[in-house]
């Protein structure tokens, strides 16, 4: 189709070079789009050009040249008219003040939504640049989850910005390059846009480390000339051997991109001359059986390097990438890498999810790529729903952006892909959030293993769950995936909040009952309280009480005053009953380890809730340590059945087997040993005695007395004291 801007009336002020570039683009689009689609894009261009008129890039060019260049990149991927229109309009809402409703009326809801997904939020809403950047990124990813074309337009936008970054200030160059290397290049890799990933990665490297980039670039150019003859010989040898086997194939050499060479030098502490595999070879054949046949022929030509074969045909990468990878000892012992794939695999490897638009051949593999990308985007929505804020969300996403190559199997044979270093807990959350929350152990290749076990490719993993199990905060020390980390944090936050609300309600009710003969606070009193303390909710007030951010007596007094029921403001509330099962909102002080039977007192500590100490705890008896209005009367609930930690110190004769005797006595007394610390140097510098400190779990003070009595009956024991 021959169509140009000259066919449609445009404003005379449009720069001639801009018109020429636009005409060239529309002629290209006419080769695969319908006439009405091209006409729509001409209207989008005219609208964007008029909106940006008078705006210029740092290079001095009219601003509209940037949206045109972004659309040209998308045209290479054969994207549809809606995505191209969004590219031409992607900055009008942010930079020109055009309202979304105007775009809806002129170009339709879908295009307006795409542009909105690409537009940054108002920075005035945020307290820091980091928060604004993270929230903008979250907004874009949420739009991307609804329509993957958002990220394709954004990557084309970022690619053109990186290609023209030289006109920016050096500090901006480094900031944009760092963001590109950390986020946008990995996203391109994750959705299979391999060429875009490599170019973004190398351009980021160029601006972050300009000197290293120049040195490596020169070394690579020199090596290219030195190795050309050897590479030609290898290609000829491969062609000849495959032809002899009756295999039709397309063979080409490929060069690793600069940043990947630099990364390998850094990781393995190599000089450039020691990185021998900067060149590889790609063999493209007609079908999957021929891939494996070709592999066998090549292993007959050159000896394979052990442990370097990877089958991404049988087990594709998460982004749909498929190829056989092998490393061989080539001529003169030079290691060479070879990728073997079909033509369809090659298209996906080069274009990733964009191949969904570029090659509409009806092949199932293209649909699979789109489906896998959709599943990944849905997982982002799940992570976002449980992340506390945008910065935490970005932290979780960064973990998952770097592709893993760890493949493990469920008991039913389903393959799950996880990052290197992933543990049993990561696997459990990958299966399902409920499985992760309730996991207690696992069978790996039929052997019972703990939750922190690091998985290896090929492991068969069966998760063991318990109905009442729940995530442990210590899991955060070893999980690697964003999904596991976000769900564990969300569960712990929710659990702490719910426990704090329950404790706060109990504390408030006790304060109210002690101050006045009121069975229940009126709704009117709460409403008046909210007006005084807006914006806040009842649960938030109760949570703040439970976490020590508000004093229950103060809140109770104000609510009773507002209800008109306060009779004696000087009265003190009755004691709070402690069972030991209140959870995170009640803590037992480590300085004195109180146990049932000890006289105790509670201290409201901001951010920690209620902390229980013994009455004679040194922390409590020191003058000026605690404000009197933060002290609460607490008592043990006689129905408590929890085990409590308590520290004891045992002085014993320095004899063989004494530790085993002590441990046996503690066990026979029905107590658990949590920790043991032994003084290897003896007691008071003498070799005759040894001092051992235990943390044991007991039910109450009476149980502790039983343990101490059992120890004192041992002939080797000199003294037993509670610490």
C-alpha positions, 0 to 999 in steps of 0.5 A, spaced: 500 500 500 502 506 498 500 511 503 504 518 505 502 524 509 502 528 503 495 524 502 492 527 508 492 534 510 497 536 516 499 542 519 504 546 515 509 547 521 511 540 521 518 539 520 520 537 513 525 531 516 519 529 521 514 528 515 519 524 511 521 520 517 513 519 518 512 517 511 517 512 511 514 509 517 507 509 514 510 506 508 513 500 512 506 499 516 502 499 509 506 492 508 502 488 513 497 493 516 490 494 513 489 501 510 484 503 515 489 502 521 495 506 517 490 512 517 489 511 524 496 511 526 497 517 521 491 521 525 495 519 532 502 522 529 498 528 527 495 529 534 502 527 538 506 532 533 501 537 535 501 536 542 509 536 542 510 542 538 515 546 541 518 541 545 525 539 543 530 533 546 536 534 549 539 533 542 535 539 539 531 535 535 523 536 535 520 531 541 516 528 536 522 524 533 522 520 539 515 517 539 516 516 531 523 512 533 519 508 538 514 506 533 519 504 528 522 499 533 515 496 534 514 496 526 520 491 526 516 486 531 510 487 526 506 490 532 498 491 531 495 498 530 493 499 537 500 498 540 503 503 535 498 508 536 500 508 543 507 508 541 506 515 537 502 518 543 506 515 549 508 521 552 502 526 551 499 525 558 505 526 561 509 531 558 503 535 554 497 535 559 492 531 554 487 528 559 486 520 558 478 522 557 480 526 550 484 520 548 478 515 549 474 520 545 479 520 539 482 513 539 478 509 543 479 506 550 484 500 549 489 505 546 488 510 552 489 505 557 495 503 553 498 510 554 495 511 561 499 504 563 506 508 560 505 514 563 508 516 570 504 518 576 505 525 579 511 526 583 508 530 588 505 524 591 511 521 594 516 523 599 522 520 595 525 519 588 526 512 590 518 511 592 516 515 586 520 510 581 518 504 585 511 506 584 511 508 577 514 501 576 509 498 579 503 502 575 507 500 569 507 492 571 500 492 573 498 495 566 503 490 563 499 484 567 493 487 563 496 488 556 503 485 555 503 490 549 505 495 555 512 493 556 513 492 549 512 499 548 516 501 554 522 497 552 522 500 545 522 507 548 527 505 553 531 502 547 531 508 543 533 513 549 539 508 551 541 509 543 541 517 544 543 517 551 549 521 549 546 528 550 544 527 557 548 529 563 553 524 566 549 523 572 543 522 568 546 517 564 549 513 570 542 513 573 538 511 567 543 506 565 543 503 572 535 502 572 536 499 565 541 494 567 537 492 573 530 492 571 529 493 563 534 489 560 532 483 565 525 484 563 527 483 556 530 477 557 525 474 561 519 475 556 524 472 550 526 479 547 534 476 546 536 482 541 533 487 545 536 484 552 543 484 549 543 491 546 540 494 553 545 490 557 551 493 552 549 500 552 548 500 560 555 497 561 557 503 556 555 508 560 556 505 567 563 503 566 565 507 559 573 506 560 572 498 561 567 498 555 572 501 550 578 497 552 574 490 551 571 493 545 578 494 542 580 487 544 574 484 541 575 487 535 582 485 535 580 478 537 575 478 531 580 479 526 585 474 529 580 468 530 576 469 523 580 464 520 579 458 525 572 460 525 571 459 518 574 452 519 570 450 524 564 452 520 566 448 514 568 442 518 560 442 521 557 443 514 561 437 511 560 433 517 552 434 517 552 434 509 555 427 510 550 425 515 544 427 510 542 433 515 540 440 512 542 445 516 543 453 516 550 454 520 552 461 523 557 464 528 555 468 533 559 473 538 557 474 545 555 481 547 560 485 551 557 485 558 556 478 558 564 477 557 565 482 562 561 478 567 565 472 565 571 475 567 569 478 573 566 471 576 571 467 574 577 472 575 579 471 568 583 476 563 580 477 556 585 473 553 583 467 557 575 467 555 576 463 549 568 462 548 567 469 546 564 466 539 559 460 539 555 457 533 548 456 531 545 450 527 538 451 525 535 444 522 528 442 520 525 439 526 526 436 533 528 429 531 533 432 527 536 437 533 538 430 537 541 427 531 545 433 529 547 433 537 550 426 536 553 428 529 557 434 532 559 430 538 562 425 533 566 431 530 569 434 536 569 431 544 564 434 548 566 438 555 563 434 561 557 437 564 556 442 559 550 439 555 543 443 557 536 440 553 532 446 553 528 443 548 525 438 552 525 443 558 524 450 555 526 456 559 520 460 563 520 465 557 519 459 552 526 459 549 528 452 546 535 450 544 540 444 545 546 447 548 553 443 548 560 445 549 565 442 545 573 441 545 574 444 538 581 445 534 587 446 538 583 444 544 579 451 544 572 450 547 566 452 543 559 453 544 554 450 539 546 451 540 542 447 536 534 449 534 529 449 529 527 455 525 520 456 529 525 455 536 530 461 532 524 466 531 522 465 539 529 465 541 530 472 537 523 475 538 520 472 544 513 474 546 513 479 540 513 473 536 506 472 537 504 478 533 510 477 528 509 470 526 502 468 526 503 461 523 498 458 528 504 454 531 502 452 538 509 454 540 508 461 539 501 460 543 506 457 549 510 463 549 504 468 550 501 463 555 508 463 559 509 470 559 501 471 561 503 466 567 509 470 569 505 477 569 499 474 573 504 472 578 507 479 579 499 481 580 499 476 586 506 479 589 503 486 588 497 484 592 501 482 598 507 487 598 506 492 603 509 498 599 512 499 592 519 499 594 518 492 597 514 490 591 520 492 586 525 488 591 521 482 590 520 483 583 528 484 582 529 477 585 525 474 579 527 478 573 534 474 573 532 467 569 533 461 573 535 455 570 533 450 576 528 445 574 525 440 579 519 435 578 513 435 582 510 428 584 506 428 578 512 429 574 510 437 573 516 441 571 517 447 575 523 452 574 526 456 580 532 460 580 539 457 583 539 457 590 532 456 591 530 451 597 524 447 599 520 453 601 521 456 595 518 450 591 512 449 596 510 457 594 511 455 587 506 450 587 501 454 591 501 459 596 497 455 601 502 449 600 508 454 602 504 457 608 503 450 611 509 446 609 513 443 615 518 438 611 519 435 604 521 428 601 527 430 596 528 424 591 524 420 596 528 422 602 526 426 608 529 433 608 529 439 612 525 446 609 532 450 608 535 444 603 537 447 597 534 444 591 538 441 584 536 440 577 532 434 577 530 433 584 523 430 585 520 434 591 514 432 595 512 437 600 509 435 607 504 439 610 500 440 617 493 443 617 496 448 623 503 450 621 504 457 619 510 461 616 516 462 620 520 468 620 527 465 619 525 462 612 526 469 610 533 468 611 534 462 606 528 463 601 530 466 594 524 467 590 520 474 590 513 470 591 516 466 597 519 472 600 512 476 599 507 471 602 511 470 608 512 477 610 505 478 608 503 472 613 507 475 618 504 482 618 497 479 618 498 475 623 502 480 628 496 485 626 490 480 628 494 478 634 495 485 636 488 487 635 485 481 639 490 483 645 488 491 644 481 489 645 482 485 651 487 491 654 482 496 652 476 492 655 480 491 662 481 498 662 474 500 661 471 495 666 476 498 671 474 505 670 467 505 669 461 500 670 460 499 662 459 493 659 460 495 652 462 502 649 457 505 644 458 506 637 457 514 638 463 514 643 467 511 637 465 515 632 466 521 636 473 518 637 474 517 630 473 525 628 478 527 633 483 522 631 481 521 623 483 518 619 483 511 623 479 505 624 477 501 630 482 495 628 487 500 627 486 503 634 486 496 637 492 494 634 496 500 636 494 499 643 496 491 642 503 494 639 504 499 644 503 505 640 497 507 644 496 506 652 489 503 653 488 507 659 488 513 655 484 511 650 479 508 655 478 514 659 477 518 652 472 513 650 468 513 656 468 521 657 465 521 650 460 516 652 459 520 658 460 514 662 466 516 666 465 515 674 472 515 676 478 517 672 483 516 677 481 508 678 486 503 675 484 497 670 485 490 673 490 486 671 491 483 664 491 475 664 497 472 660 497 465 657 503 465 653 499 463 647 498 471 645 503 471 639 507 476 637 503 482 641 506 479 647 513 478 648 517 475 654 523 479 656 530 475 655 533 479 660 529 475 666 525 469 662 519 470 666 515 463 667 508 462 670 509 462 678 513 468 678 511 475 680 510 479 673 509 486 671 508 488 664 511 494 660 508 497 654 513 498 649 512 502 642 512 497 636 513 491 640 506 491 644 506 488 651 513 486 654 512 481 660 518 482 666 519 479 673 518 483 678 525 483 681 528 484 674 534 488 674 531 492 668 525 494 672 528 495 678 533 500 676 531 507 677 528 511 671 528 506 666 521 505 665 515 511 665 510 509 671 504 510 666 507 505 661 507 499 667 501 495 667 498 489 672 499 482 669 497 476 672 499 468 669 492 465 667 492 458 671 490 454 665 496 456 661 499 450 658 505 453 654 512 451 655 517 457 657 524 458 656 528 459 662 536 460 663 539 455 669 547 455 670 550 448 673 557 448 676 559 441 676 565 437 677 570 436 671 569 429 669 568 425 663 560 424 661 558 429 666 554 433 660 550 427 658 548 425 665 546 433 666 542 432 659 539 425 661 536 428 668 533 434 665 530 430 660 527 425 665 524 431 669 520 432 663 523 439 660 526 440 653 533 443 652 533 449 647 541 451 648 547 449 651 553 453 653 559 450 656 565 454 659 571 450 656 576 453 661 573 451 667 571 455 673 575 460 676 581 458 672 581 451 675 580 444 671 576 441 677 570 444 675 566 446 669 560 451 668 554 449 664 549 454 662 542 451 659 536 454 656 530 449 658 523 449 657 518 448 663 511 449 664 512 453 670 516 455 677 514 448 680 516 444 674 523 448 674 524 446 681 523 439 679 528 440 674 533 443 679 532 438 684 533 432 679 540 435 678 542 436 685 541 429 686 547 427 681 553 426 685 557 430 680 553 437 681 556 442 686 551 448 685 544 449 680 542 456 680 537 460 675 540 465 671 
